[in-house]
Amino acid sequence: MKTKLCPSCKKEFSVMYRVKVDSSKNWYFLCKKCTEININGNQFYIYGGTWKG
Ligand SMILES: [Zn+2]
């Protein structure tokens, strides 16, 4: 099973969420926990799919 490193909490996960969380137009892969933290009240949040390793 493949994993990706979550740039927010620096841990590896086999399921990541592809999201936009700022105005930069960049996509980020965040873990479930960090996605929930980052989208809370976030006007820039766009969900782009789920990545599974
Ligand atoms: Zn994380």
mmCIF file of the protein (N, C-alpha, C, O) and its ligand, coordinates in Angstrom:
data_MODEL
# 
_entry.id   MODEL 
# 
loop_
_entity.id 
_entity.type 
_entity.pdbx_number_of_molecules 
1 polymer     1 
2 non-polymer 1 
# 
_entity_poly.entity_id                      1 
_entity_poly.type                           'polypeptide(L)' 
_entity_poly.nstd_linkage                   no 
_entity_poly.nstd_monomer                   no 
_entity_poly.pdbx_seq_one_letter_code       MKTKLCPSCKKEFSVMYRVKVDSSKNWYFLCKKCTEININGNQFYIYGGTWKG 
_entity_poly.pdbx_seq_one_letter_code_can   MKTKLCPSCKKEFSVMYRVKVDSSKNWYFLCKKCTEININGNQFYIYGGTWKG 
_entity_poly.pdbx_strand_id                 A 
# 
loop_
_entity_poly_seq.entity_id 
_entity_poly_seq.num 
_entity_poly_seq.mon_id 
_entity_poly_seq.hetero 
1 1  MET n 
1 2  LYS n 
1 3  THR n 
1 4  LYS n 
1 5  LEU n 
1 6  CYS n 
1 7  PRO n 
1 8  SER n 
1 9  CYS n 
1 10 LYS n 
1 11 LYS n 
1 12 GLU n 
1 13 PHE n 
1 14 SER n 
1 15 VAL n 
1 16 MET n 
1 17 TYR n 
1 18 ARG n 
1 19 VAL n 
1 20 LYS n 
1 21 VAL n 
1 22 ASP n 
1 23 SER n 
1 24 SER n 
1 25 LYS n 
1 26 ASN n 
1 27 TRP n 
1 28 TYR n 
1 29 PHE n 
1 30 LEU n 
1 31 CYS n 
1 32 LYS n 
1 33 LYS n 
1 34 CYS n 
1 35 THR n 
1 36 GLU n 
1 37 ILE n 
1 38 ASN n 
1 39 ILE n 
1 40 ASN n 
1 41 GLY n 
1 42 ASN n 
1 43 GLN n 
1 44 PHE n 
1 45 TYR n 
1 46 ILE n 
1 47 TYR n 
1 48 GLY n 
1 49 GLY n 
1 50 THR n 
1 51 TRP n 
1 52 LYS n 
1 53 GLY n 
# 
loop_
_struct_asym.id 
_struct_asym.entity_id 
A 1 
B 2 
# 
loop_
_chem_comp.id 
_chem_comp.type 
_chem_comp.mon_nstd_flag 
ARG 'L-peptide linking' y 
ASN 'L-peptide linking' y 
ASP 'L-peptide linking' y 
CYS 'L-peptide linking' y 
GLN 'L-peptide linking' y 
GLU 'L-peptide linking' y 
GLY 'peptide linking'   y 
ILE 'L-peptide linking' y 
LEU 'L-peptide linking' y 
LYS 'L-peptide linking' y 
MET 'L-peptide linking' y 
PHE 'L-peptide linking' y 
PRO 'L-peptide linking' y 
SER 'L-peptide linking' y 
THR 'L-peptide linking' y 
TRP 'L-peptide linking' y 
TYR 'L-peptide linking' y 
VAL 'L-peptide linking' y 
ZN  non-polymer         . 
# 
_pdbx_entity_nonpoly.entity_id   2 
_pdbx_entity_nonpoly.name        ? 
_pdbx_entity_nonpoly.comp_id     ZN 
# 
_pdbx_nonpoly_scheme.asym_id         B 
_pdbx_nonpoly_scheme.entity_id       2 
_pdbx_nonpoly_scheme.mon_id          ZN 
_pdbx_nonpoly_scheme.ndb_seq_num     1 
_pdbx_nonpoly_scheme.pdb_seq_num     101 
_pdbx_nonpoly_scheme.auth_seq_num    101 
_pdbx_nonpoly_scheme.pdb_mon_id      ZN 
_pdbx_nonpoly_scheme.auth_mon_id     ZN 
_pdbx_nonpoly_scheme.pdb_strand_id   A 
_pdbx_nonpoly_scheme.pdb_ins_code    . 
# 
loop_
_atom_site.group_PDB 
_atom_site.id 
_atom_site.type_symbol 
_atom_site.label_atom_id 
_atom_site.label_alt_id 
_atom_site.label_comp_id 
_atom_site.label_asym_id 
_atom_site.label_entity_id 
_atom_site.label_seq_id 
_atom_site.pdbx_PDB_ins_code 
_atom_site.Cartn_x 
_atom_site.Cartn_y 
_atom_site.Cartn_z 
_atom_site.occupancy 
_atom_site.B_iso_or_equiv 
_atom_site.pdbx_formal_charge 
_atom_site.auth_seq_id 
_atom_site.auth_comp_id 
_atom_site.auth_asym_id 
_atom_site.auth_atom_id 
_atom_site.pdbx_PDB_model_num 
ATOM   1   N  N  . MET A 1 1  ? 0.840   -1.197 0.000  1.00 0.00 ? 1   MET A N  1 
ATOM   2   C  CA . MET A 1 1  ? 0.000   0.000  0.000  1.00 0.00 ? 1   MET A CA 1 
ATOM   3   C  C  . MET A 1 1  ? 0.880   1.254  0.000  1.00 0.00 ? 1   MET A C  1 
ATOM   4   O  O  . MET A 1 1  ? 1.816   1.365  0.791  1.00 0.00 ? 1   MET A O  1 
ATOM   5   N  N  . LYS A 1 2  ? 0.574   2.173  -0.875 1.00 0.00 ? 2   LYS A N  1 
ATOM   6   C  CA . LYS A 1 2  ? 1.341   3.422  -0.939 1.00 0.00 ? 2   LYS A CA 1 
ATOM   7   C  C  . LYS A 1 2  ? 0.831   4.429  0.088  1.00 0.00 ? 2   LYS A C  1 
ATOM   8   O  O  . LYS A 1 2  ? -0.322  4.387  0.519  1.00 0.00 ? 2   LYS A O  1 
ATOM   9   N  N  . THR A 1 3  ? 1.719   5.320  0.455  1.00 0.00 ? 3   THR A N  1 
ATOM   10  C  CA . THR A 1 3  ? 1.327   6.386  1.372  1.00 0.00 ? 3   THR A CA 1 
ATOM   11  C  C  . THR A 1 3  ? 1.808   7.727  0.830  1.00 0.00 ? 3   THR A C  1 
ATOM   12  O  O  . THR A 1 3  ? 2.736   7.789  0.023  1.00 0.00 ? 3   THR A O  1 
ATOM   13  N  N  . LYS A 1 4  ? 1.177   8.778  1.277  1.00 0.00 ? 4   LYS A N  1 
ATOM   14  C  CA . LYS A 1 4  ? 1.640   10.136 0.999  1.00 0.00 ? 4   LYS A CA 1 
ATOM   15  C  C  . LYS A 1 4  ? 1.892   10.838 2.327  1.00 0.00 ? 4   LYS A C  1 
ATOM   16  O  O  . LYS A 1 4  ? 1.260   10.558 3.346  1.00 0.00 ? 4   LYS A O  1 
ATOM   17  N  N  . LEU A 1 5  ? 2.855   11.770 2.265  1.00 0.00 ? 5   LEU A N  1 
ATOM   18  C  CA . LEU A 1 5  ? 3.167   12.552 3.457  1.00 0.00 ? 5   LEU A CA 1 
ATOM   19  C  C  . LEU A 1 5  ? 2.233   13.756 3.532  1.00 0.00 ? 5   LEU A C  1 
ATOM   20  O  O  . LEU A 1 5  ? 2.144   14.550 2.596  1.00 0.00 ? 5   LEU A O  1 
ATOM   21  N  N  . CYS A 1 6  ? 1.560   13.873 4.627  1.00 0.00 ? 6   CYS A N  1 
ATOM   22  C  CA . CYS A 1 6  ? 0.702   15.045 4.837  1.00 0.00 ? 6   CYS A CA 1 
ATOM   23  C  C  . CYS A 1 6  ? 1.597   16.250 5.164  1.00 0.00 ? 6   CYS A C  1 
ATOM   24  O  O  . CYS A 1 6  ? 2.350   16.211 6.137  1.00 0.00 ? 6   CYS A O  1 
ATOM   25  N  N  . PRO A 1 7  ? 1.520   17.317 4.361  1.00 0.00 ? 7   PRO A N  1 
ATOM   26  C  CA . PRO A 1 7  ? 2.394   18.470 4.587  1.00 0.00 ? 7   PRO A CA 1 
ATOM   27  C  C  . PRO A 1 7  ? 2.049   19.256 5.844  1.00 0.00 ? 7   PRO A C  1 
ATOM   28  O  O  . PRO A 1 7  ? 2.839   20.080 6.307  1.00 0.00 ? 7   PRO A O  1 
ATOM   29  N  N  . SER A 1 8  ? 0.878   19.001 6.388  1.00 0.00 ? 8   SER A N  1 
ATOM   30  C  CA . SER A 1 8  ? 0.449   19.756 7.550  1.00 0.00 ? 8   SER A CA 1 
ATOM   31  C  C  . SER A 1 8  ? 0.917   19.122 8.863  1.00 0.00 ? 8   SER A C  1 
ATOM   32  O  O  . SER A 1 8  ? 1.436   19.818 9.737  1.00 0.00 ? 8   SER A O  1 
ATOM   33  N  N  . CYS A 1 9  ? 0.737   17.810 9.004  1.00 0.00 ? 9   CYS A N  1 
ATOM   34  C  CA . CYS A 1 9  ? 1.118   17.142 10.259 1.00 0.00 ? 9   CYS A CA 1 
ATOM   35  C  C  . CYS A 1 9  ? 2.361   16.268 10.116 1.00 0.00 ? 9   CYS A C  1 
ATOM   36  O  O  . CYS A 1 9  ? 2.824   15.685 11.096 1.00 0.00 ? 9   CYS A O  1 
ATOM   37  N  N  . LYS A 1 10 ? 2.910   16.172 8.882  1.00 0.00 ? 10  LYS A N  1 
ATOM   38  C  CA . LYS A 1 10 ? 4.165   15.444 8.615  1.00 0.00 ? 10  LYS A CA 1 
ATOM   39  C  C  . LYS A 1 10 ? 4.075   13.955 8.929  1.00 0.00 ? 10  LYS A C  1 
ATOM   40  O  O  . LYS A 1 10 ? 5.073   13.330 9.288  1.00 0.00 ? 10  LYS A O  1 
ATOM   41  N  N  . LYS A 1 11 ? 2.883   13.391 8.792  1.00 0.00 ? 11  LYS A N  1 
ATOM   42  C  CA . LYS A 1 11 ? 2.719   11.950 8.955  1.00 0.00 ? 11  LYS A CA 1 
ATOM   43  C  C  . LYS A 1 11 ? 2.269   11.355 7.628  1.00 0.00 ? 11  LYS A C  1 
ATOM   44  O  O  . LYS A 1 11 ? 1.737   12.054 6.766  1.00 0.00 ? 11  LYS A O  1 
ATOM   45  N  N  . GLU A 1 12 ? 2.495   10.036 7.477  1.00 0.00 ? 12  GLU A N  1 
ATOM   46  C  CA . GLU A 1 12 ? 2.117   9.378  6.233  1.00 0.00 ? 12  GLU A CA 1 
ATOM   47  C  C  . GLU A 1 12 ? 0.780   8.670  6.378  1.00 0.00 ? 12  GLU A C  1 
ATOM   48  O  O  . GLU A 1 12 ? 0.468   8.074  7.409  1.00 0.00 ? 12  GLU A O  1 
ATOM   49  N  N  . PHE A 1 13 ? -0.001  8.761  5.299  1.00 0.00 ? 13  PHE A N  1 
ATOM   50  C  CA . PHE A 1 13 ? -1.327  8.149  5.295  1.00 0.00 ? 13  PHE A CA 1 
ATOM   51  C  C  . PHE A 1 13 ? -1.569  7.461  3.959  1.00 0.00 ? 13  PHE A C  1 
ATOM   52  O  O  . PHE A 1 13 ? -1.010  7.858  2.936  1.00 0.00 ? 13  PHE A O  1 
ATOM   53  N  N  . SER A 1 14 ? -2.402  6.430  3.973  1.00 0.00 ? 14  SER A N  1 
ATOM   54  C  CA . SER A 1 14 ? -2.753  5.725  2.741  1.00 0.00 ? 14  SER A CA 1 
ATOM   55  C  C  . SER A 1 14 ? -4.020  6.289  2.117  1.00 0.00 ? 14  SER A C  1 
ATOM   56  O  O  . SER A 1 14 ? -4.368  5.932  0.992  1.00 0.00 ? 14  SER A O  1 
ATOM   57  N  N  . VAL A 1 15 ? -4.707  7.156  2.827  1.00 0.00 ? 15  VAL A N  1 
ATOM   58  C  CA . VAL A 1 15 ? -5.871  7.858  2.283  1.00 0.00 ? 15  VAL A CA 1 
ATOM   59  C  C  . VAL A 1 15 ? -5.665  9.347  2.494  1.00 0.00 ? 15  VAL A C  1 
ATOM   60  O  O  . VAL A 1 15 ? -5.458  9.811  3.616  1.00 0.00 ? 15  VAL A O  1 
ATOM   61  N  N  . MET A 1 16 ? -5.725  10.093 1.387  1.00 0.00 ? 16  MET A N  1 
ATOM   62  C  CA . MET A 1 16 ? -5.526  11.539 1.470  1.00 0.00 ? 16  MET A CA 1 
ATOM   63  C  C  . MET A 1 16 ? -6.666  12.250 0.743  1.00 0.00 ? 16  MET A C  1 
ATOM   64  O  O  . MET A 1 16 ? -7.295  11.683 -0.151 1.00 0.00 ? 16  MET A O  1 
ATOM   65  N  N  . TYR A 1 17 ? -6.920  13.482 1.132  1.00 0.00 ? 17  TYR A N  1 
ATOM   66  C  CA . TYR A 1 17 ? -7.983  14.263 0.520  1.00 0.00 ? 17  TYR A CA 1 
ATOM   67  C  C  . TYR A 1 17 ? -7.375  15.388 -0.296 1.00 0.00 ? 17  TYR A C  1 
ATOM   68  O  O  . TYR A 1 17 ? -6.567  16.176 0.196  1.00 0.00 ? 17  TYR A O  1 
ATOM   69  N  N  . ARG A 1 18 ? -7.786  15.441 -1.566 1.00 0.00 ? 18  ARG A N  1 
ATOM   70  C  CA . ARG A 1 18 ? -7.268  16.474 -2.466 1.00 0.00 ? 18  ARG A CA 1 
ATOM   71  C  C  . ARG A 1 18 ? -8.152  17.705 -2.305 1.00 0.00 ? 18  ARG A C  1 
ATOM   72  O  O  . ARG A 1 18 ? -9.343  17.677 -2.614 1.00 0.00 ? 18  ARG A O  1 
ATOM   73  N  N  . VAL A 1 19 ? -7.557  18.772 -1.821 1.00 0.00 ? 19  VAL A N  1 
ATOM   74  C  CA . VAL A 1 19 ? -8.348  19.953 -1.478 1.00 0.00 ? 19  VAL A CA 1 
ATOM   75  C  C  . VAL A 1 19 ? -7.626  21.244 -1.853 1.00 0.00 ? 19  VAL A C  1 
ATOM   76  O  O  . VAL A 1 19 ? -6.400  21.284 -1.950 1.00 0.00 ? 19  VAL A O  1 
ATOM   77  N  N  . LYS A 1 20 ? -8.403  22.281 -2.058 1.00 0.00 ? 20  LYS A N  1 
ATOM   78  C  CA . LYS A 1 20 ? -7.879  23.639 -2.120 1.00 0.00 ? 20  LYS A CA 1 
ATOM   79  C  C  . LYS A 1 20 ? -8.283  24.326 -0.827 1.00 0.00 ? 20  LYS A C  1 
ATOM   80  O  O  . LYS A 1 20 ? -9.449  24.290 -0.436 1.00 0.00 ? 20  LYS A O  1 
ATOM   81  N  N  . VAL A 1 21 ? -7.326  24.948 -0.170 1.00 0.00 ? 21  VAL A N  1 
ATOM   82  C  CA . VAL A 1 21 ? -7.630  25.557 1.126  1.00 0.00 ? 21  VAL A CA 1 
ATOM   83  C  C  . VAL A 1 21 ? -7.163  27.008 1.216  1.00 0.00 ? 21  VAL A C  1 
ATOM   84  O  O  . VAL A 1 21 ? -7.242  27.626 2.278  1.00 0.00 ? 21  VAL A O  1 
ATOM   85  N  N  . ASP A 1 22 ? -6.671  27.558 0.080  1.00 0.00 ? 22  ASP A N  1 
ATOM   86  C  CA . ASP A 1 22 ? -6.291  28.964 0.100  1.00 0.00 ? 22  ASP A CA 1 
ATOM   87  C  C  . ASP A 1 22 ? -6.536  29.566 -1.286 1.00 0.00 ? 22  ASP A C  1 
ATOM   88  O  O  . ASP A 1 22 ? -7.078  28.898 -2.166 1.00 0.00 ? 22  ASP A O  1 
ATOM   89  N  N  . SER A 1 23 ? -6.139  30.818 -1.478 1.00 0.00 ? 23  SER A N  1 
ATOM   90  C  CA . SER A 1 23 ? -6.422  31.519 -2.726 1.00 0.00 ? 23  SER A CA 1 
ATOM   91  C  C  . SER A 1 23 ? -5.347  31.300 -3.791 1.00 0.00 ? 23  SER A C  1 
ATOM   92  O  O  . SER A 1 23 ? -5.379  31.947 -4.838 1.00 0.00 ? 23  SER A O  1 
ATOM   93  N  N  . SER A 1 24 ? -4.386  30.388 -3.534 1.00 0.00 ? 24  SER A N  1 
ATOM   94  C  CA . SER A 1 24 ? -3.247  30.219 -4.432 1.00 0.00 ? 24  SER A CA 1 
ATOM   95  C  C  . SER A 1 24 ? -3.554  29.353 -5.653 1.00 0.00 ? 24  SER A C  1 
ATOM   96  O  O  . SER A 1 24 ? -2.722  29.261 -6.556 1.00 0.00 ? 24  SER A O  1 
ATOM   97  N  N  . LYS A 1 25 ? -4.721  28.721 -5.703 1.00 0.00 ? 25  LYS A N  1 
ATOM   98  C  CA . LYS A 1 25 ? -5.113  27.795 -6.777 1.00 0.00 ? 25  LYS A CA 1 
ATOM   99  C  C  . LYS A 1 25 ? -4.314  26.498 -6.753 1.00 0.00 ? 25  LYS A C  1 
ATOM   100 O  O  . LYS A 1 25 ? -4.432  25.691 -7.676 1.00 0.00 ? 25  LYS A O  1 
ATOM   101 N  N  . ASN A 1 26 ? -3.515  26.281 -5.735 1.00 0.00 ? 26  ASN A N  1 
ATOM   102 C  CA . ASN A 1 26 ? -2.769  25.026 -5.598 1.00 0.00 ? 26  ASN A CA 1 
ATOM   103 C  C  . ASN A 1 26 ? -3.646  23.962 -4.948 1.00 0.00 ? 26  ASN A C  1 
ATOM   104 O  O  . ASN A 1 26 ? -4.458  24.245 -4.067 1.00 0.00 ? 26  ASN A O  1 
ATOM   105 N  N  . TRP A 1 27 ? -3.455  22.721 -5.415 1.00 0.00 ? 27  TRP A N  1 
ATOM   106 C  CA . TRP A 1 27 ? -4.100  21.591 -4.754 1.00 0.00 ? 27  TRP A CA 1 
ATOM   107 C  C  . TRP A 1 27 ? -3.163  21.024 -3.704 1.00 0.00 ? 27  TRP A C  1 
ATOM   108 O  O  . TRP A 1 27 ? -1.951  20.955 -3.906 1.00 0.00 ? 27  TRP A O  1 
ATOM   109 N  N  . TYR A 1 28 ? -3.732  20.624 -2.593 1.00 0.00 ? 28  TYR A N  1 
ATOM   110 C  CA . TYR A 1 28 ? -2.958  19.998 -1.523 1.00 0.00 ? 28  TYR A CA 1 
ATOM   111 C  C  . TYR A 1 28 ? -3.540  18.629 -1.220 1.00 0.00 ? 28  TYR A C  1 
ATOM   112 O  O  . TYR A 1 28 ? -4.750  18.420 -1.314 1.00 0.00 ? 28  TYR A O  1 
ATOM   113 N  N  . PHE A 1 29 ? -2.669  17.703 -0.856 1.00 0.00 ? 29  PHE A N  1 
ATOM   114 C  CA . PHE A 1 29 ? -3.127  16.420 -0.326 1.00 0.00 ? 29  PHE A CA 1 
ATOM   115 C  C  . PHE A 1 29 ? -2.975  16.461 1.185  1.00 0.00 ? 29  PHE A C  1 
ATOM   116 O  O  . PHE A 1 29 ? -1.864  16.511 1.713  1.00 0.00 ? 29  PHE A O  1 
ATOM   117 N  N  . LEU A 1 30 ? -4.099  16.440 1.866  1.00 0.00 ? 30  LEU A N  1 
ATOM   118 C  CA . LEU A 1 30 ? -4.087  16.472 3.324  1.00 0.00 ? 30  LEU A CA 1 
ATOM   119 C  C  . LEU A 1 30 ? -4.758  15.224 3.882  1.00 0.00 ? 30  LEU A C  1 
ATOM   120 O  O  . LEU A 1 30 ? -5.615  14.624 3.233  1.00 0.00 ? 30  LEU A O  1 
ATOM   121 N  N  . CYS A 1 31 ? -4.359  14.839 5.090  1.00 0.00 ? 31  CYS A N  1 
ATOM   122 C  CA . CYS A 1 31 ? -5.013  13.714 5.751  1.00 0.00 ? 31  CYS A CA 1 
ATOM   123 C  C  . CYS A 1 31 ? -6.397  14.161 6.241  1.00 0.00 ? 31  CYS A C  1 
ATOM   124 O  O  . CYS A 1 31 ? -6.731  15.345 6.219  1.00 0.00 ? 31  CYS A O  1 
ATOM   125 N  N  . LYS A 1 32 ? -7.174  13.196 6.673  1.00 0.00 ? 32  LYS A N  1 
ATOM   126 C  CA . LYS A 1 32 ? -8.543  13.489 7.085  1.00 0.00 ? 32  LYS A CA 1 
ATOM   127 C  C  . LYS A 1 32 ? -8.597  14.528 8.208  1.00 0.00 ? 32  LYS A C  1 
ATOM   128 O  O  . LYS A 1 32 ? -9.396  15.464 8.175  1.00 0.00 ? 32  LYS A O  1 
ATOM   129 N  N  . LYS A 1 33 ? -7.731  14.341 9.196  1.00 0.00 ? 33  LYS A N  1 
ATOM   130 C  CA . LYS A 1 33 ? -7.729  15.229 10.346 1.00 0.00 ? 33  LYS A CA 1 
ATOM   131 C  C  . LYS A 1 33 ? -7.371  16.662 9.941  1.00 0.00 ? 33  LYS A C  1 
ATOM   132 O  O  . LYS A 1 33 ? -8.030  17.616 10.353 1.00 0.00 ? 33  LYS A O  1 
ATOM   133 N  N  . CYS A 1 34 ? -6.308  16.799 9.122  1.00 0.00 ? 34  CYS A N  1 
ATOM   134 C  CA . CYS A 1 34 ? -5.872  18.132 8.709  1.00 0.00 ? 34  CYS A CA 1 
ATOM   135 C  C  . CYS A 1 34 ? -6.869  18.772 7.752  1.00 0.00 ? 34  CYS A C  1 
ATOM   136 O  O  . CYS A 1 34 ? -7.013  19.995 7.737  1.00 0.00 ? 34  CYS A O  1 
ATOM   137 N  N  . THR A 1 35 ? -7.558  17.961 6.954  1.00 0.00 ? 35  THR A N  1 
ATOM   138 C  CA . THR A 1 35 ? -8.605  18.505 6.093  1.00 0.00 ? 35  THR A CA 1 
ATOM   139 C  C  . THR A 1 35 ? -9.690  19.141 6.944  1.00 0.00 ? 35  THR A C  1 
ATOM   140 O  O  . THR A 1 35 ? -10.136 20.257 6.675  1.00 0.00 ? 35  THR A O  1 
ATOM   141 N  N  . GLU A 1 36 ? -10.109 18.418 7.971  1.00 0.00 ? 36  GLU A N  1 
ATOM   142 C  CA . GLU A 1 36 ? -11.166 18.934 8.843  1.00 0.00 ? 36  GLU A CA 1 
ATOM   143 C  C  . GLU A 1 36 ? -10.738 20.225 9.540  1.00 0.00 ? 36  GLU A C  1 
ATOM   144 O  O  . GLU A 1 36 ? -11.535 21.149 9.703  1.00 0.00 ? 36  GLU A O  1 
ATOM   145 N  N  . ILE A 1 37 ? -9.473  20.276 9.945  1.00 0.00 ? 37  ILE A N  1 
ATOM   146 C  CA . ILE A 1 37 ? -8.959  21.482 10.592 1.00 0.00 ? 37  ILE A CA 1 
ATOM   147 C  C  . ILE A 1 37 ? -8.935  22.649 9.609  1.00 0.00 ? 37  ILE A C  1 
ATOM   148 O  O  . ILE A 1 37 ? -9.337  23.764 9.943  1.00 0.00 ? 37  ILE A O  1 
ATOM   149 N  N  . ASN A 1 38 ? -8.445  22.374 8.363  1.00 0.00 ? 38  ASN A N  1 
ATOM   150 C  CA . ASN A 1 38 ? -8.227  23.440 7.392  1.00 0.00 ? 38  ASN A CA 1 
ATOM   151 C  C  . ASN A 1 38 ? -9.501  23.952 6.729  1.00 0.00 ? 38  ASN A C  1 
ATOM   152 O  O  . ASN A 1 38 ? -9.522  25.084 6.246  1.00 0.00 ? 38  ASN A O  1 
ATOM   153 N  N  . ILE A 1 39 ? -10.565 23.147 6.692  1.00 0.00 ? 39  ILE A N  1 
ATOM   154 C  CA . ILE A 1 39 ? -11.780 23.582 6.001  1.00 0.00 ? 39  ILE A CA 1 
ATOM   155 C  C  . ILE A 1 39 ? -12.754 24.266 6.940  1.00 0.00 ? 39  ILE A C  1 
ATOM   156 O  O  . ILE A 1 39 ? -13.763 24.810 6.491  1.00 0.00 ? 39  ILE A O  1 
ATOM   157 N  N  . ASN A 1 40 ? -12.480 24.249 8.203  1.00 0.00 ? 40  ASN A N  1 
ATOM   158 C  CA . ASN A 1 40 ? -13.400 24.818 9.179  1.00 0.00 ? 40  ASN A CA 1 
ATOM   159 C  C  . ASN A 1 40 ? -13.544 26.328 8.967  1.00 0.00 ? 40  ASN A C  1 
ATOM   160 O  O  . ASN A 1 40 ? -12.649 27.096 9.321  1.00 0.00 ? 40  ASN A O  1 
ATOM   161 N  N  . GLY A 1 41 ? -14.660 26.745 8.396  1.00 0.00 ? 41  GLY A N  1 
ATOM   162 C  CA . GLY A 1 41 ? -14.898 28.158 8.138  1.00 0.00 ? 41  GLY A CA 1 
ATOM   163 C  C  . GLY A 1 41 ? -14.074 28.721 6.995  1.00 0.00 ? 41  GLY A C  1 
ATOM   164 O  O  . GLY A 1 41 ? -13.942 29.938 6.872  1.00 0.00 ? 41  GLY A O  1 
ATOM   165 N  N  . ASN A 1 42 ? -13.511 27.843 6.147  1.00 0.00 ? 42  ASN A N  1 
ATOM   166 C  CA . ASN A 1 42 ? -12.605 28.271 5.079  1.00 0.00 ? 42  ASN A CA 1 
ATOM   167 C  C  . ASN A 1 42 ? -13.380 28.567 3.793  1.00 0.00 ? 42  ASN A C  1 
ATOM   168 O  O  . ASN A 1 42 ? -13.979 27.668 3.202  1.00 0.00 ? 42  ASN A O  1 
ATOM   169 N  N  . GLN A 1 43 ? -13.364 29.827 3.367  1.00 0.00 ? 43  GLN A N  1 
ATOM   170 C  CA . GLN A 1 43 ? -14.115 30.219 2.166  1.00 0.00 ? 43  GLN A CA 1 
ATOM   171 C  C  . GLN A 1 43 ? -13.466 29.686 0.890  1.00 0.00 ? 43  GLN A C  1 
ATOM   172 O  O  . GLN A 1 43 ? -14.119 29.651 -0.153 1.00 0.00 ? 43  GLN A O  1 
ATOM   173 N  N  . PHE A 1 44 ? -12.202 29.270 0.943  1.00 0.00 ? 44  PHE A N  1 
ATOM   174 C  CA . PHE A 1 44 ? -11.492 28.801 -0.241 1.00 0.00 ? 44  PHE A CA 1 
ATOM   175 C  C  . PHE A 1 44 ? -11.599 27.284 -0.425 1.00 0.00 ? 44  PHE A C  1 
ATOM   176 O  O  . PHE A 1 44 ? -11.124 26.749 -1.427 1.00 0.00 ? 44  PHE A O  1 
ATOM   177 N  N  . TYR A 1 45 ? -12.202 26.606 0.509  1.00 0.00 ? 45  TYR A N  1 
ATOM   178 C  CA . TYR A 1 45 ? -12.219 25.146 0.469  1.00 0.00 ? 45  TYR A CA 1 
ATOM   179 C  C  . TYR A 1 45 ? -12.954 24.601 -0.753 1.00 0.00 ? 45  TYR A C  1 
ATOM   180 O  O  . TYR A 1 45 ? -14.117 24.918 -1.000 1.00 0.00 ? 45  TYR A O  1 
ATOM   181 N  N  . ILE A 1 46 ? -12.228 23.761 -1.517 1.00 0.00 ? 46  ILE A N  1 
ATOM   182 C  CA . ILE A 1 46 ? -12.834 22.997 -2.615 1.00 0.00 ? 46  ILE A CA 1 
ATOM   183 C  C  . ILE A 1 46 ? -12.338 21.564 -2.495 1.00 0.00 ? 46  ILE A C  1 
ATOM   184 O  O  . ILE A 1 46 ? -11.143 21.313 -2.341 1.00 0.00 ? 46  ILE A O  1 
ATOM   185 N  N  . TYR A 1 47 ? -13.273 20.634 -2.569 1.00 0.00 ? 47  TYR A N  1 
ATOM   186 C  CA . TYR A 1 47 ? -12.918 19.219 -2.496 1.00 0.00 ? 47  TYR A CA 1 
ATOM   187 C  C  . TYR A 1 47 ? -12.670 18.680 -3.894 1.00 0.00 ? 47  TYR A C  1 
ATOM   188 O  O  . TYR A 1 47 ? -13.514 18.827 -4.778 1.00 0.00 ? 47  TYR A O  1 
ATOM   189 N  N  . GLY A 1 48 ? -11.506 18.053 -4.099 1.00 0.00 ? 48  GLY A N  1 
ATOM   190 C  CA . GLY A 1 48 ? -11.139 17.571 -5.439 1.00 0.00 ? 48  GLY A CA 1 
ATOM   191 C  C  . GLY A 1 48 ? -11.015 16.074 -5.560 1.00 0.00 ? 48  GLY A C  1 
ATOM   192 O  O  . GLY A 1 48 ? -10.553 15.577 -6.587 1.00 0.00 ? 48  GLY A O  1 
ATOM   193 N  N  . GLY A 1 49 ? -11.416 15.337 -4.532 1.00 0.00 ? 49  GLY A N  1 
ATOM   194 C  CA . GLY A 1 49 ? -11.368 13.887 -4.622 1.00 0.00 ? 49  GLY A CA 1 
ATOM   195 C  C  . GLY A 1 49 ? -10.548 13.261 -3.516 1.00 0.00 ? 49  GLY A C  1 
ATOM   196 O  O  . GLY A 1 49 ? -9.870  13.948 -2.752 1.00 0.00 ? 49  GLY A O  1 
ATOM   197 N  N  . THR A 1 50 ? -10.624 11.955 -3.447 1.00 0.00 ? 50  THR A N  1 
ATOM   198 C  CA . THR A 1 50 ? -9.900  11.207 -2.430 1.00 0.00 ? 50  THR A CA 1 
ATOM   199 C  C  . THR A 1 50 ? -8.837  10.343 -3.083 1.00 0.00 ? 50  THR A C  1 
ATOM   200 O  O  . THR A 1 50 ? -9.112  9.675  -4.079 1.00 0.00 ? 50  THR A O  1 
ATOM   201 N  N  . TRP A 1 51 ? -7.629  10.345 -2.539 1.00 0.00 ? 51  TRP A N  1 
ATOM   202 C  CA . TRP A 1 51 ? -6.526  9.531  -3.028 1.00 0.00 ? 51  TRP A CA 1 
ATOM   203 C  C  . TRP A 1 51 ? -6.349  8.333  -2.113 1.00 0.00 ? 51  TRP A C  1 
ATOM   204 O  O  . TRP A 1 51 ? -6.271  8.479  -0.894 1.00 0.00 ? 51  TRP A O  1 
ATOM   205 N  N  . LYS A 1 52 ? -6.284  7.132  -2.713 1.00 0.00 ? 52  LYS A N  1 
ATOM   206 C  CA . LYS A 1 52 ? -6.051  5.925  -1.927 1.00 0.00 ? 52  LYS A CA 1 
ATOM   207 C  C  . LYS A 1 52 ? -4.787  5.221  -2.419 1.00 0.00 ? 52  LYS A C  1 
ATOM   208 O  O  . LYS A 1 52 ? -4.637  4.954  -3.612 1.00 0.00 ? 52  LYS A O  1 
ATOM   209 N  N  . GLY A 1 53 ? -3.897  4.929  -1.501 1.00 0.00 ? 53  GLY A N  1 
ATOM   210 C  CA . GLY A 1 53 ? -2.618  4.333  -1.855 1.00 0.00 ? 53  GLY A CA 1 
ATOM   211 C  C  . GLY A 1 53 ? -2.701  2.868  -2.159 1.00 0.00 ? 53  GLY A C  1 
ATOM   212 O  O  . GLY A 1 53 ? -1.687  2.244  -2.473 1.00 0.00 ? 53  GLY A O  1 
HETATM 213 ZN ZN . ZN  B 2 .  ? -2.249  15.679 8.375  1.00 0.00 2 101 ZN  A ZN 1 
# 
